[in-house]
Amino acid sequence: MKSAISVGALAILISAASPALSSSLVVCLEGSPETFNPQLTSNATTSAVTGQIYDQLVSVKAGGSELEPSLAESWFVSDDGKTYTFKLRRGVQWQSNKTFKPSREFNADDVVFSFERMMNASHPYNKVNGGNYITFNTKLADVLASVKKIDDYTVQFVLKEPLAPFTGIMSHQSLVILSAEYADQLLKAGTPELLDRQPIGTGPFQLSVYQTNATVRFKAFHETWGEKIKDPSRTPKVDDLIMPISADASVRLQRAQAGECHIAIAPNPADREVIKSSAKLKLVETPVASSGFLAFNVKEKPFQDRRVRQALADAINMKSLVGVVFDGMGAVTGALIPDSLWGHNPDLKGHPYNVEKAKALLAEAGYPNGFETQIWALPVTRPYMPNGRRAAELIQADWAKIGVKAEIVSYEWGEYVKRARAGEAKTGMFGGIWDFPDPSQIPNNYFTCNSQGKPSPSNIGSWCNDKFNDLIGRAGQITDQKQRSDLYKQAQVVFNDEVPAVLFGSSSALLAVDKSVSGFVPAVFGTSRFSGVTVP
């Protein structure tokens, strides 16, 4: 996928003056956004940034797991489970920038445009900035038949077949609503690419300036609907939101300790006690649902043999790795769906560490002396992988014991994601955090293929398995939770047996938060919003 952010500084001048609150909230990020339109990515850093700008029709309530209205005030489902009708919120204002002043409020035209762009290959915006709609393509492309405007404030989604997690999917951070009027203006001006680079949303903050790989700056948007309806969780309480980018977790913590940022995202787990003992900071631990893994690229000859994948899994001392990398916070698992979600298979404990068995499997597969490969190390801190480099070093040492020589490779986060999705990683660390409370998300995003056999964009190992796809597909078409749970458990057995990837344990998301901060509610699912947050 082509990056939607140009190299260099992007400055968007906000023309309308906002009421000064004489305060700035500073949140230290661990990576750069790939784009300013989350439709084009499932990257968590991009979601953390764009989640302040845009809204979806449905959202997950902060700090909880239940769905709540957002740009849609309500919705209902037809008896056959194929038609979802959304009644839209009235009086929602769009943001503006130096070149665009909205002439109307948010309405059904914006919803239809936002989805038609993704679902219609002949749409003028479909191929703009790469046209790779990861969440839509993996979750909705095969099942969404049409999106219809009933009137200015009613939209109907018609499905080809029932899709149990549809409402949850609609709350996904990447299925945001864009301004159709802004898109039309840019198309007429011959600059459609700016839709994804100079964002216009309805959320509590609007982009002010982006300095590539350095800082993202926002201004409060006081015309946001959340402030109008006096919802404190959706009302900007600071004038400026500033997000400096520091890839090093130690640097982010140092900046928090020095008072340079109010919230430091993803400090090292090893620094928990330092944060707890700090007079200035408090440790916030959020039990997010996540899964991380090292995927084998089955386009590479050695990894096409299940015995090789099994051997490499058996050769990793996962108990030791999790103990070191997760600093006592993680647990070894063989279940793709974590125990915080229904559908988790508790019988899958992970691959037992067995060097001799691994050697025998490699020899049986025709590699008695091993082979050379790569380990792509995650360059950012995530609940599912706190220290990618250290984990890669431990795996490298373990594989050396069976004759497999592995070079450790990594890139800046945006480049890492782009290259991994292009199939460049021989073995690559990847993972995800659930954005809505349904087990379908990570299995669908990272390990399925569409009806034509094309891997989903985040399926960086290009693994396609008919049995796994069938089980995951059937689980998404029925509404009975027990039956769905049984199907997900069966799918995880297939995953465990076929070893398309080695699963890491996951842990809670950590934040170092200045004790002066109030009103901050970390998200259990999806992205934390910084509206409602105050600082002295």
Helices and strands as residue ranges (DSSP letters): E 9-11, E 24-28, G 38-40, H 44-50, E 58-60, E 67-69, E 72-77, E 83-88, H 108-119, G 128-130, H 134-139, E 144-151, E 154-159, H 166-170, H 180-189, G 192-196, E 205-211, E 215-220, H 225-228, G 232-234, E 240-244, H 249-257, E 263-265, G 269-271, H 272-276, E 281-286, E 290-296, G 301-304, H 306-314, H 318-325, H 355-364, E 372-376, H 388-400, E 405-409, H 413-421, E 427-433, H 441-447, H 466-475, H 481-498, E 501-504, E 509-514
